[in-house]
């Protein structure tokens, strides 16, 4: 079966290298090592012309473009649904709410291109996207937030991917904007920054860093995708699409690398 004629696929994953930006709490990050080389067992006398190579992938589960499982965050040591963390976590991960429980996501998606309002095409580091920003995007782009769908917020920070220091100090989504999206019944959200929230900013009401994580994951059970690249659909004015994302079934894991797609 083929996609309908004229359909397009936008790849929303950033490339994975040892030099890519990694949130401090999730270092050392990513490494790929070539374990078996083609010449290691090459012997045309016994195995003919064929040879093989294979490698080892090392990464923490919140590096590169990835999705947060619900067990990734807790509030007062309780997971979503009031589950005490001590009842669910162990040395091999979580017995519930792990990444293997995330179903394949195939849902209507909307790109809210907040950065389009800036002449430079990117929000300044430290900028907190407001609910008003998102409302204005919906008006300007003539789109609505789909209940049960996925909302991707473009800050323009993907343009700094090769500048680690500035990427990690980038903009993010405010507490009120996270609540605004949650109140609209989305299944998942995503952004082109390292942590969805503004890195390093403490919410005075909730008294914590990464308040959107607490609201979305713990209180509402809404998945978060981070480190997206949204430049290509933005450049073409693509704001509505079918969002496709299928995390690997890493049993008990708090997150997993993903390669999300926007199908138009």
Backbone as CSV, one residue per row, in Angstrom:
resi,resn,N_x,N_y,N_z,CA_x,CA_y,CA_z,C_x,C_y,C_z
1,UNK,0.847,-1.189,0.000,0.000,0.000,0.000,0.885,1.241,0.000
2,UNK,0.596,2.190,-0.864,1.372,3.415,-0.953,0.594,4.591,-0.381
3,UNK,1.346,5.631,0.020,0.694,6.869,0.424,-0.019,7.475,-0.775
4,UNK,-1.099,8.216,-0.538,-1.793,8.864,-1.653,-0.843,9.771,-2.428
5,UNK,-1.094,9.914,-3.691,-0.263,10.770,-4.523,-0.257,12.196,-3.971
6,UNK,0.922,12.764,-3.860,1.062,14.109,-3.332,1.290,14.166,-1.841
7,UNK,1.155,13.026,-1.133,1.400,13.015,0.307,2.888,13.223,0.575
8,UNK,3.189,13.892,1.678,4.574,14.173,2.040,4.822,13.766,3.478
9,UNK,6.069,13.386,3.760,6.459,13.012,5.110,7.570,13.949,5.575
10,UNK,7.355,14.590,6.719,8.366,15.445,7.334,8.984,14.694,8.511
11,UNK,10.298,14.541,8.474,11.036,13.866,9.528,11.347,14.882,10.621
12,UNK,10.892,14.630,11.850,11.010,15.601,12.934,12.095,15.236,13.945
13,UNK,12.946,14.267,13.619,14.003,13.854,14.547,15.311,14.577,14.263
14,UNK,15.999,14.958,15.320,17.336,15.515,15.197,18.359,14.373,15.046
15,UNK,19.480,14.616,14.340,20.515,13.581,14.225,21.170,13.312,15.579
16,UNK,21.567,12.075,15.798,22.160,11.677,17.077,23.678,11.528,16.935
17,UNK,24.411,12.304,17.709,25.863,12.218,17.744,26.322,12.433,19.181
18,UNK,27.586,12.106,19.450,28.123,12.331,20.791,28.195,13.813,21.136
19,UNK,28.206,14.672,20.118,28.346,16.112,20.350,27.010,16.826,20.519
20,UNK,25.888,16.112,20.415,24.593,16.786,20.456,24.297,17.313,21.861
21,UNK,23.416,18.318,21.972,23.055,18.855,23.289,22.318,17.809,24.129
22,UNK,22.669,17.742,25.398,22.027,16.816,26.333,21.710,17.568,27.620
23,UNK,20.481,17.465,28.085,20.090,18.087,29.347,21.010,17.577,30.455
24,UNK,21.519,18.464,31.311,22.525,18.061,32.293,22.174,16.820,33.114
25,UNK,20.915,16.681,33.503,20.519,15.534,34.323,20.586,14.208,33.576
26,UNK,20.709,14.261,32.244,20.677,13.033,31.446,22.010,12.738,30.770
27,UNK,23.077,13.415,31.176,24.395,13.081,30.665,24.861,11.769,31.305
28,UNK,25.735,10.968,30.625,26.603,11.359,29.519,25.967,11.389,28.141
29,UNK,24.771,10.836,27.965,24.100,11.027,26.689,24.172,9.860,25.744
30,UNK,24.893,10.027,24.645,24.813,9.067,23.541,26.199,8.726,23.008
31,UNK,26.388,7.468,22.670,27.628,7.054,22.013,27.349,5.815,21.168
32,UNK,27.978,5.756,20.007,27.883,4.580,19.150,29.286,4.033,18.921
33,UNK,29.477,2.766,19.184,30.786,2.121,19.034,30.672,0.975,18.051
34,UNK,31.555,0.951,17.072,31.575,-0.145,16.109,32.257,-1.348,16.759
35,UNK,31.480,-2.357,17.054,31.963,-3.520,17.796,32.572,-4.576,16.873
36,UNK,31.867,-4.915,15.821,32.359,-5.917,14.866,32.638,-5.226,13.535
37,UNK,33.840,-5.394,13.033,34.223,-4.791,11.760,34.178,-5.835,10.649
38,UNK,34.021,-5.381,9.428,33.863,-6.301,8.300,35.038,-7.266,8.160
39,UNK,36.239,-6.766,8.449,37.412,-7.623,8.234,37.679,-8.582,9.382
40,UNK,36.919,-8.477,10.503,37.230,-9.285,11.677,37.201,-10.785,11.393
41,UNK,36.186,-11.235,10.687,36.067,-12.671,10.406,35.957,-12.941,8.908
42,UNK,36.439,-11.986,8.129,36.351,-12.170,6.681,37.346,-13.232,6.215
43,UNK,36.827,-14.258,5.586,37.664,-15.330,5.041,36.955,-15.886,3.817
44,UNK,37.344,-15.422,2.631,36.647,-15.863,1.419,36.742,-17.358,1.176
45,UNK,37.722,-18.008,1.808,37.872,-19.454,1.620,36.772,-20.232,2.338
46,UNK,36.281,-19.704,3.467,35.284,-20.444,4.247,33.884,-19.824,4.202
47,UNK,33.813,-18.491,4.119,32.503,-17.851,4.179,32.100,-17.154,2.887
48,UNK,32.945,-17.227,1.882,32.611,-16.595,0.626,32.762,-15.082,0.699
49,UNK,32.089,-14.356,-0.174,32.323,-12.913,-0.281,31.631,-12.068,0.788
50,UNK,30.718,-12.670,1.547,29.918,-11.874,2.481,30.691,-11.577,3.768
51,UNK,30.501,-10.334,4.293,31.017,-9.977,5.608,29.974,-9.125,6.316
52,UNK,30.161,-8.887,7.623,29.172,-8.101,8.367,29.858,-7.206,9.384
53,UNK,29.129,-6.191,9.788,29.579,-5.282,10.822,28.395,-4.984,11.736
54,UNK,28.690,-4.700,13.001,27.632,-4.346,13.948,28.231,-3.528,15.074
55,UNK,27.358,-2.812,15.788,27.859,-1.901,16.805,27.066,-1.948,18.093
56,UNK,27.497,-1.112,19.034,26.868,-0.988,20.343,26.347,0.438,20.480
57,UNK,25.081,0.568,20.853,24.476,1.875,21.089,24.348,2.092,22.587
58,UNK,24.908,3.183,23.066,24.749,3.570,24.470,24.024,4.902,24.512
59,UNK,22.960,4.982,25.274,22.313,6.284,25.457,21.445,6.241,26.698
60,UNK,21.340,7.369,27.367,20.330,7.481,28.401,18.984,7.683,27.702
61,UNK,17.898,7.417,28.419,16.599,7.352,27.732,15.953,8.710,27.492
62,UNK,16.651,9.789,27.837,16.126,11.131,27.577,17.154,11.968,26.825
63,UNK,17.741,11.382,25.801,18.691,12.108,24.960,18.185,12.154,23.536
64,UNK,18.606,13.205,22.814,18.156,13.366,21.441,16.649,13.554,21.399
65,UNK,16.068,13.336,20.244,14.616,13.394,20.105,14.020,12.195,20.830
66,UNK,13.206,12.443,21.841,12.708,11.350,22.671,11.334,11.689,23.235
67,UNK,10.687,10.664,23.772,9.381,10.838,24.406,9.497,10.483,25.882
68,UNK,8.822,11.250,26.727,8.788,10.985,28.160,7.653,10.031,28.480
69,UNK,7.981,8.950,29.180,6.929,8.082,29.713,6.299,8.752,30.928
70,UNK,5.126,8.300,31.310,4.415,8.926,32.425,5.172,8.748,33.737
71,UNK,5.910,7.651,33.892,6.645,7.408,35.133,7.865,8.306,35.282
72,UNK,8.169,9.124,34.292,9.368,9.962,34.311,9.344,10.993,35.448
73,UNK,8.149,11.422,35.868,8.032,12.462,36.874,7.054,12.050,37.970
74,UNK,7.273,12.619,39.157,6.335,12.395,40.259,6.081,13.700,40.991
75,UNK,5.030,13.721,41.778,4.701,14.860,42.636,4.609,14.346,44.063
76,UNK,5.469,14.852,44.914,5.536,14.373,46.299,5.666,12.851,46.336
77,UNK,6.514,12.339,45.444,6.836,10.901,45.360,5.618,10.044,45.010
78,UNK,4.698,10.627,44.234,3.576,9.860,43.702,3.483,10.098,42.204
79,UNK,3.306,9.008,41.480,3.170,9.065,40.036,1.745,9.440,39.651
80,UNK,1.521,9.568,38.353,0.171,9.810,37.838,-0.787,8.757,38.399
81,UNK,-1.945,9.206,38.847,-2.916,8.290,39.442,-2.681,8.042,40.915
82,UNK,-1.715,8.746,41.511,-1.465,8.612,42.946,-0.637,7.418,43.349
83,UNK,0.033,6.778,42.402,0.826,5.582,42.706,2.111,5.985,43.410
84,UNK,2.382,5.456,44.607,3.647,5.757,45.281,4.823,5.235,44.465
85,UNK,5.871,6.065,44.332,6.998,5.629,43.504,7.630,4.357,44.045
86,UNK,7.623,4.180,45.370,8.230,2.990,45.964,7.551,1.697,45.576
87,UNK,6.289,1.780,45.141,5.559,0.584,44.730,5.813,0.228,43.266
88,UNK,6.416,1.170,42.539,6.534,0.961,41.091,7.966,0.878,40.588
89,UNK,8.922,1.488,41.273,10.270,1.554,40.734,11.198,0.522,41.354
90,UNK,12.139,0.077,40.515,13.146,-0.870,40.964,14.394,-0.710,40.121
91,UNK,15.380,-1.552,40.354,16.644,-1.419,39.624,16.468,-1.624,38.124
92,UNK,15.447,-2.327,37.698,15.203,-2.565,36.279,14.142,-1.645,35.703
93,UNK,13.805,-0.600,36.447,12.832,0.347,35.925,11.527,0.305,36.683
94,UNK,10.441,0.613,35.958,9.126,0.756,36.566,8.204,-0.386,36.158
95,UNK,7.410,-0.843,37.134,6.459,-1.922,36.868,5.184,-1.411,36.218
96,UNK,5.008,-0.105,36.203,3.831,0.499,35.574,4.188,1.874,35.030
97,UNK,3.450,2.327,34.041,3.594,3.655,33.427,4.922,3.838,32.703
98,UNK,5.589,2.717,32.358,6.831,2.786,31.594,6.574,3.031,30.123
99,UNK,7.670,3.217,29.396,7.542,3.597,27.988,6.871,2.511,27.149
100,UNK,6.953,1.252,27.596,6.310,0.186,26.823,4.794,0.301,26.827
101,UNK,4.249,1.098,27.742,2.800,1.287,27.798,2.311,2.416,26.895
102,UNK,3.245,3.167,26.307,2.830,4.223,25.384,2.376,3.563,24.080
103,UNK,1.144,3.743,23.671,0.697,3.135,22.413,1.302,3.876,21.227
104,UNK,1.374,3.222,20.069,1.772,3.977,18.876,0.839,5.174,18.702
105,UNK,1.433,6.341,18.541,0.632,7.562,18.417,0.415,7.869,16.937
106,UNK,-0.807,7.781,16.500,-1.211,8.168,15.146,-2.423,9.067,15.338
107,UNK,-2.200,10.369,15.277,-3.236,11.311,15.692,-3.104,12.605,14.912
108,UNK,-4.188,13.385,14.858,-4.088,14.703,14.212,-3.087,15.570,14.972
109,UNK,-2.237,16.266,14.217,-1.229,17.114,14.824,-1.331,18.540,14.338
110,UNK,-0.928,19.460,15.201,-0.909,20.880,14.873,0.435,21.452,15.278
111,UNK,1.032,22.237,14.392,2.249,22.980,14.699,1.875,24.420,15.029
112,UNK,2.172,24.849,16.252,1.955,26.233,16.634,3.306,26.944,16.557
113,UNK,3.451,27.748,15.519,4.735,28.340,15.161,4.920,29.690,15.851
114,UNK,5.202,29.625,17.162,5.350,30.852,17.938,6.513,31.690,17.427
115,UNK,7.600,31.027,17.019,8.801,31.743,16.587,8.601,32.529,15.303
116,UNK,7.545,32.245,14.568,7.310,32.953,13.304,7.072,34.438,13.512
117,UNK,6.726,34.812,14.736,6.477,36.239,15.002,7.774,37.030,15.108
118,UNK,8.910,36.334,15.251,10.193,36.996,15.407,10.889,37.133,14.061
119,UNK,11.479,38.278,13.821,12.180,38.505,12.557,13.310,37.504,12.367
120,UNK,13.973,37.136,13.452,15.081,36.188,13.380,14.616,34.745,13.237
121,UNK,13.322,34.496,13.407,12.802,33.137,13.257,13.023,32.251,14.458
122,UNK,13.472,32.825,15.582,13.697,32.045,16.796,13.460,32.926,18.012
123,UNK,12.879,32.351,19.054,12.688,33.064,20.303,14.007,33.156,21.059
124,UNK,14.155,34.189,21.845,15.378,34.385,22.612,15.501,33.332,23.712
125,UNK,16.732,32.925,24.049,16.926,32.016,25.186,16.255,32.568,26.442
126,UNK,15.567,31.693,27.159,14.880,32.105,28.376,13.452,32.566,28.170
127,UNK,13.032,32.775,26.906,11.660,33.227,26.658,10.680,32.113,27.034
128,UNK,9.608,32.481,27.729,8.575,31.530,28.127,7.331,31.741,27.264
129,UNK,7.012,30.767,26.433,5.835,30.835,25.568,4.581,30.868,26.431
130,UNK,3.742,31.851,26.208,2.537,32.029,27.016,1.322,31.388,26.350
131,UNK,0.251,31.267,27.138,-1.014,30.805,26.575,-1.507,31.788,25.519
132,UNK,-1.276,33.072,25.765,-1.662,34.089,24.785,-0.919,33.891,23.468
133,UNK,0.363,33.515,23.541,1.114,33.220,22.324,0.448,32.096,21.532
134,UNK,0.014,31.066,22.241,-0.586,29.913,21.562,-1.940,30.280,20.962
135,UNK,-2.718,31.063,21.689,-4.013,31.527,21.155,-3.795,32.352,19.894
136,UNK,-2.786,33.225,19.929,-2.481,34.059,18.766,-2.044,33.205,17.585
137,UNK,-1.271,32.161,17.842,-0.861,31.253,16.758,-2.073,30.587,16.121
138,UNK,-2.977,30.111,16.945,-4.184,29.474,16.408,-4.956,30.447,15.523
139,UNK,-5.056,31.695,15.966,-5.774,32.698,15.182,-5.043,32.984,13.875
140,UNK,-3.731,33.230,13.974,-2.944,33.610,12.797,-2.879,32.479,11.778
141,UNK,-2.794,31.264,12.255,-2.649,30.103,11.360,-3.992,29.498,10.974
142,UNK,-5.082,29.963,11.596,-6.423,29.453,11.335,-6.501,27.953,11.624
143,UNK,-6.047,27.573,12.829,-6.096,26.180,13.254,-6.716,26.112,14.644
144,UNK,-7.133,24.909,15.029,-7.637,24.656,16.372,-6.840,23.527,17.002
145,UNK,-6.724,23.547,18.304,-6.051,22.463,19.021,-6.965,21.243,19.007
146,UNK,-6.510,20.125,18.450,-7.388,18.954,18.333,-7.472,18.163,19.636
147,UNK,-8.671,17.977,20.153,-8.840,17.132,21.333,-8.392,15.709,20.992
148,UNK,-7.543,15.132,21.845,-7.004,13.804,21.573,-5.860,13.812,20.582
149,UNK,-5.463,15.001,20.149,-4.385,15.119,19.174,-3.072,15.527,19.810
150,UNK,-2.177,16.013,18.964,-0.818,16.357,19.378,-0.522,17.796,18.958
151,UNK,0.048,18.569,19.872,0.429,19.945,19.574,1.940,20.082,19.684
152,UNK,2.567,20.576,18.629,3.998,20.810,18.597,4.232,22.314,18.598
153,UNK,5.074,22.781,19.500,5.349,24.208,19.648,6.734,24.499,19.075
154,UNK,6.768,25.384,18.091,8.060,25.766,17.511,8.556,27.056,18.148
155,UNK,9.734,26.965,18.773,10.395,28.133,19.357,11.533,28.625,18.467
156,UNK,11.907,27.826,17.466,13.049,28.158,16.620,14.377,27.699,17.201
157,UNK,14.333,27.063,18.364,15.575,26.665,19.030,16.329,25.582,18.280
158,UNK,15.665,24.854,17.408,16.348,23.817,16.625,17.483,24.397,15.787
159,UNK,17.395,25.672,15.470,18.461,26.317,14.696,19.776,26.380,15.476
160,UNK,19.696,26.172,16.791,20.891,26.231,17.637,21.422,24.833,17.970
161,UNK,20.939,23.816,17.306,21.286,22.432,17.642,22.798,22.198,17.670
162,UNK,23.524,22.837,16.792,24.976,22.648,16.735,25.741,23.613,17.644
163,UNK,25.008,24.420,18.399,25.595,25.342,19.363,25.100,24.915,20.746
164,UNK,25.817,23.988,21.362,25.319,23.309,22.555,24.945,24.282,23.667
165,UNK,25.805,25.219,23.967,25.549,26.129,25.085,24.275,26.931,24.881
166,UNK,24.114,27.502,23.691,22.917,28.302,23.436,21.666,27.452,23.302
167,UNK,21.808,26.244,22.751,20.646,25.365,22.650,20.113,25.022,24.042
168,UNK,21.024,24.657,24.956,20.602,24.264,26.299,20.022,25.427,27.098
169,UNK,20.367,26.650,26.710,19.837,27.837,27.391,18.626,28.406,26.676
170,UNK,18.001,27.627,25.843,16.959,28.127,24.946,15.649,28.493,25.616
171,UNK,14.659,28.854,24.807,13.321,29.181,25.298,12.563,27.915,25.679
172,UNK,11.348,28.110,26.167,10.509,26.971,26.532,9.066,27.404,26.692
173,UNK,8.257,26.510,27.212,6.817,26.731,27.349,6.502,27.040,28.808
174,UNK,5.693,28.054,29.039,5.363,28.494,30.385,4.390,27.540,31.069
175,UNK,4.287,27.711,32.376,3.348,26.914,33.171,1.920,27.104,32.672
176,UNK,1.525,28.359,32.444,0.148,28.635,32.022,-0.141,28.035,30.658
177,UNK,0.858,28.027,29.763,0.650,27.461,28.434,0.516,25.945,28.510
178,UNK,1.268,25.317,29.411,1.115,23.872,29.604,-0.289,23.550,30.101
179,UNK,-0.777,24.338,31.043,-2.138,24.121,31.552,-3.168,24.363,30.450
180,UNK,-2.950,25.386,29.644,-3.890,25.711,28.565,-4.020,24.538,27.588
181,UNK,-2.892,23.938,27.254,-2.919,22.790,26.350,-3.565,21.576,27.020
182,UNK,-3.224,21.335,28.281,-3.810,20.198,28.995,-5.326,20.328,29.075
183,UNK,-5.809,21.528,29.291,-7.256,21.752,29.401,-7.977,21.492,28.090
184,UNK,-7.259,21.444,26.988,-7.860,21.171,25.686,-7.810,19.698,25.314
185,UNK,-7.375,18.881,26.236,-7.483,17.433,26.069,-6.529,16.820,25.068
186,UNK,-5.336,17.396,24.922,-4.373,16.811,23.986,-3.834,15.497,24.537
187,UNK,-3.400,14.620,23.645,-2.801,13.346,24.053,-1.306,13.479,24.290
188,UNK,-0.673,14.406,23.554,0.774,14.593,23.666,1.120,15.996,23.187
189,UNK,2.266,16.480,23.654,2.805,17.753,23.202,4.269,17.548,22.841
190,UNK,4.843,18.511,22.141,6.259,18.437,21.810,6.797,19.805,21.485
191,UNK,8.122,19.931,21.544,8.752,21.212,21.234,10.158,20.985,20.719
192,UNK,10.711,22.042,20.128,12.050,21.978,19.551,13.085,22.524,20.536
193,UNK,12.959,22.140,21.793,13.937,22.553,22.800,14.284,21.349,23.674
194,UNK,15.154,21.572,24.652,15.707,20.437,25.385,14.779,19.898,26.461
195,UNK,13.832,20.704,26.948,13.081,20.254,28.113,11.618,20.684,28.137
196,UNK,11.037,21.034,26.988,9.672,21.552,26.925,9.554,22.845,27.735
197,UNK,9.779,22.797,29.045,9.773,23.983,29.892,10.991,24.854,29.592
198,UNK,11.007,26.052,30.181,12.184,26.911,30.089,13.266,26.334,31.003
199,UNK,14.443,25.991,30.482,15.486,25.398,31.324,15.886,26.331,32.465
200,UNK,15.966,25.767,33.665,16.460,26.516,34.812,15.494,27.468,35.467
201,UNK,14.261,27.557,34.980,13.303,28.511,35.553,12.395,27.803,36.558
202,UNK,12.384,28.308,37.785,11.557,27.742,38.848,10.192,28.426,38.874
203,UNK,9.134,27.636,38.961,7.793,28.187,39.030,7.495,28.595,40.469
204,UNK,7.133,29.861,40.714,6.934,30.316,42.091,5.728,29.674,42.773
205,UNK,4.702,29.330,42.000,3.499,28.738,42.594,3.731,27.273,42.947
206,UNK,4.290,26.508,42.007,4.510,25.085,42.241,5.808,24.807,42.992
207,UNK,6.727,25.780,42.961,7.962,25.643,43.718,8.938,24.640,43.147
208,UNK,8.933,24.485,41.823,9.830,23.505,41.210,10.278,23.964,39.836
209,UNK,11.364,23.348,39.357,11.756,23.481,37.964,10.859,22.589,37.121
210,UNK,10.846,22.820,35.815,10.081,21.997,34.865,8.620,21.802,35.297
211,UNK,7.917,22.873,35.593,6.533,22.737,36.054,5.603,22.098,35.032
212,UNK,5.886,22.305,33.749,5.053,21.673,32.725,5.116,20.160,32.789
213,UNK,6.259,19.620,33.176,6.385,18.171,33.336,5.449,17.673,34.442
214,UNK,5.392,18.421,35.543,4.516,18.025,36.641,3.056,18.065,36.209
215,UNK,2.689,19.146,35.514,1.294,19.303,35.076,0.920,18.249,34.048
216,UNK,1.745,18.118,33.015,1.382,17.259,31.887,1.510,15.783,32.228
217,UNK,2.668,15.365,32.729,2.902,13.941,32.976,2.187,13.447,34.232
218,UNK,2.402,14.132,35.353,1.903,13.618,36.631,0.412,13.897,36.817
219,UNK,0.009,15.142,36.589,-1.381,15.491,36.862,-2.336,15.049,35.756
220,UNK,-1.883,15.118,34.494,-2.816,14.886,33.382,-2.518,13.637,32.558
221,UNK,-1.358,13.030,32.705,-1.032,11.829,31.926,-0.843,12.108,30.451
222,UNK,-0.224,13.242,30.134,-0.008,13.666,28.743,1.471,13.520,28.409
223,UNK,1.779,12.864,27.307,3.163,12.610,26.912,3.835,13.883,26.395
224,UNK,5.167,13.932,26.564,5.974,15.058,26.085,7.064,14.534,25.168
225,UNK,7.205,15.156,23.991,8.290,14.836,23.057,9.222,16.038,23.000
226,UNK,10.512,15.797,23.151,11.481,16.891,23.225,12.551,16.769,22.147
227,UNK,13.230,17.884,21.903,14.324,17.949,20.918,13.848,17.644,19.494
228,UNK,12.682,18.146,19.149,12.188,18.009,17.782,12.884,19.007,16.863
229,UNK,12.862,18.731,15.586,13.195,19.754,14.599,11.929,20.048,13.801
230,UNK,11.537,21.300,13.811,10.276,21.719,13.188,10.495,22.751,12.100
231,UNK,11.748,22.885,11.663,12.085,23.933,10.705,11.471,23.681,9.328
232,UNK,11.476,22.447,8.880,10.999,22.179,7.523,9.499,22.431,7.371
233,UNK,8.641,21.859,8.229,7.221,22.190,8.054,6.937,23.671,8.269
234,UNK,7.683,24.307,9.187,7.489,25.743,9.396,7.804,26.539,8.139
235,UNK,8.912,26.198,7.484,9.333,26.958,6.306,8.337,26.860,5.164
236,UNK,7.524,25.806,5.167,6.546,25.604,4.103,5.119,25.934,4.546
237,UNK,4.986,26.447,5.770,3.664,26.814,6.241,2.751,25.635,6.477
238,UNK,3.325,24.496,6.868,2.544,23.294,7.151,2.198,23.289,8.631
239,UNK,0.943,23.484,8.965,0.533,23.599,10.353,-0.391,22.470,10.814
240,UNK,-0.936,21.694,9.900,-1.803,20.572,10.257,-1.327,19.330,9.524
241,UNK,-1.358,18.184,10.208,-0.786,16.964,9.652,-1.244,15.767,10.478
242,UNK,-0.896,14.600,10.008,-1.065,13.379,10.794,0.251,13.137,11.514
243,UNK,0.218,13.090,12.832,1.421,12.875,13.621,1.573,11.391,13.913
244,UNK,2.767,10.865,13.626,3.043,9.431,13.811,4.284,9.276,14.677
245,UNK,4.156,8.517,15.746,5.284,8.306,16.652,5.077,6.985,17.384
246,UNK,6.007,6.049,17.228,5.883,4.732,17.852,7.134,4.443,18.680
247,UNK,7.083,4.655,19.989,8.257,4.408,20.825,8.592,2.920,20.896
248,UNK,9.893,2.579,20.989,10.264,1.179,21.198,9.804,0.714,22.570
249,UNK,9.564,-0.581,22.710,9.046,-1.127,23.970,10.191,-1.466,24.920
250,UNK,10.839,-0.424,25.445,11.859,-0.595,26.466,11.127,-0.768,27.800
251,UNK,10.981,-2.010,28.251,10.131,-2.303,29.398,10.686,-1.630,30.659
252,UNK,9.825,-0.857,31.303,10.174,-0.190,32.543,10.899,1.123,32.398
253,UNK,11.202,1.530,31.157,11.997,2.743,30.930,11.171,4.003,31.153
254,UNK,11.860,5.081,31.529,11.194,6.356,31.787,11.063,7.207,30.531
255,UNK,11.630,6.764,29.425,11.538,7.467,28.156,12.217,6.640,27.089
256,UNK,12.180,7.129,25.851,12.804,6.383,24.768,13.048,7.285,23.575
257,UNK,14.112,7.015,22.813,14.322,7.746,21.566,13.205,7.452,20.579
258,UNK,12.840,8.448,19.784,11.785,8.277,18.784,12.161,9.031,17.517
259,UNK,11.516,8.667,16.429,11.656,9.367,15.168,10.258,9.778,14.698
260,UNK,9.756,10.886,15.215,8.390,11.302,14.872,8.293,11.770,13.422
261,UNK,7.101,11.594,12.862,6.833,11.993,11.486,5.577,12.850,11.436
262,UNK,5.586,13.821,10.547,4.387,14.585,10.223,4.019,14.249,8.784
263,UNK,2.852,13.655,8.592,2.411,13.219,7.264,1.322,14.165,6.787
264,UNK,1.561,14.740,5.604,0.647,15.746,5.061,0.056,15.212,3.766
